[in-house]
Amino acid sequence: MKHNNLNERFRKFYPVVIDVETTGFNHKKNALLEIAVITLQMDKHGWLKKEKTIHFHIKPFKGSLIETESLQFNKIDPFNPLRQAVTELEALQCICDIIQQSMKKNKCNKSIIVAHNAHFDHKFIMQAIKRCKIKNHPFHNFSTFDTATLSGLAVGQTVLAKSCKAFGLKFNNQNAHSALYDTLKTAHLFCTIINKWKTLGGWPPNIQKN
């Protein structure tokens, strides 16, 4: 029996790799500044690969708290016109539409966020969806795939840069803390872990009939 369909691999969950940059750590008060999303696909041999990349700079929502320490860390000027930022509603509507199209193509029922320390990104995404009053969004309300946990299990590393390097993946620390760069690296890491597990015989499962 072949198991080369993405919906079979994750019990009809559609994994979407996401990274966000924000104005702080409070998902209710701090704003999204940048979001990058990478959708995934599975080839006919069952190997997981990157598909589409979506990237937005986002305007802080009205009344949001902007913390100087966070801006110094991610090196983002929220009010620089060259960012060509859009509202979080515009960004999320576009992202949700693309994900829903990919879910339909892959016959999946729900999208699941893949991120490094995924709880952080999931909280900010779900709060922004609530704030924008987006109905019928594609994301699972609480489940995530956390590459920090997966790489901790696989190679004993939980920092994104160290996890990538442990798998022999290139990582440039000068480019880190950009949503786009971190999402690309997280997607590469996730696909590497899933595909490595396949080579070790972990998928497809060895199902024996009674």
C-alpha positions, -999 to 999 in steps of 0.1 A, spaced: 0 0 0 14 34 -10 14 64 14 24 93 -9 -4 116 -1 1 146 22 -33 141 38 -24 105 48 9 116 64 -7 139 90 -42 125 93 -58 151 70 -39 180 87 -22 203 62 11 216 77 19 253 70 52 268 82 49 302 98 71 328 115 61 362 128 80 392 141 62 413 167 64 444 189 67 423 220 57 391 237 21 398 246 -2 385 219 -31 406 230 -13 439 233 17 437 210 13 440 172 24 417 143 50 434 122 59 407 97 46 373 88 59 347 64 42 315 54 54 285 34 30 259 22 42 223 17 37 195 -8 45 158 -11 60 143 -42 49 110 -57 76 92 -37 64 106 -4 91 132 2 79 165 18 90 197 1 84 234 1 58 248 -22 46 284 -20 61 313 0 39 342 12 54 372 29 40 404 43 51 434 63 23 445 85 11 478 100 7 478 138 -29 477 147 -44 508 163 -37 510 200 -11 483 200 18 483 224 52 488 208 82 479 229 116 493 220 135 462 231 117 441 206 124 465 178 161 466 187 160 428 186 143 423 152 156 456 137 122 466 123 111 502 120 73 499 120 68 533 105 93 531 76 73 537 44 97 515 24 83 485 42 52 487 20 33 473 49 -4 462 47 -30 458 74 -31 425 93 -66 419 78 -53 422 42 -24 399 50 -44 373 69 -72 372 43 -46 365 15 -28 339 36 -60 321 46 -73 320 9 -40 305 -3 -39 279 25 -76 269 19 -68 264 -18 -39 241 -9 -60 222 17 -86 216 -10 -60 204 -35 -45 180 -9 -79 169 5 -71 181 40 -96 191 66 -76 216 87 -43 234 86 -18 230 114 9 256 121 45 245 120 69 269 137 100 270 159 86 275 194 52 272 178 31 283 208 43 319 203 35 322 166 2 303 171 -10 327 198 -2 358 177 -19 344 146 -50 333 164 -53 366 183 -49 386 150 -76 364 134 -99 371 163 -91 409 162 -99 410 124 -131 389 129 -121 364 102 -146 336 101 -139 301 88 -101 304 90 -81 273 81 -60 269 113 -64 243 140 -74 262 172 -48 247 195 -26 220 179 8 228 164 39 211 151 69 226 170 103 221 153 120 231 185 105 200 201 111 178 171 147 188 167 152 184 204 141 148 201 160 142 169 194 159 175 193 173 210 191 209 199 162 234 204 177 267 190 168 271 153 204 279 142 219 250 162 191 226 150 198 235 114 235 231 118 231 197 135 213 185 104 240 200 81 217 228 70 233 262 64 222 291 87 233 327 86 229 343 120 231 378 105 198 370 86 180 356 116 150 372 132 136 381 98 102 363 94 110 353 58 145 339 66 134 321 97 104 306 79 126 293 51 149 277 76 121 263 97 105 248 66 138 232 55 143 219 91 108 204 93 110 187 59 144 173 68 131 158 100 100 143 84 120 129 54 147 116 77 121 97 97 109 82 64 143 69 56 146 53 90 114 34 83 90 55 104 67 62 75 47 46 60 38 25 90 43 -12 87 7 -23 89 2 -61 93 -31 -77 86 -44 -102 111 
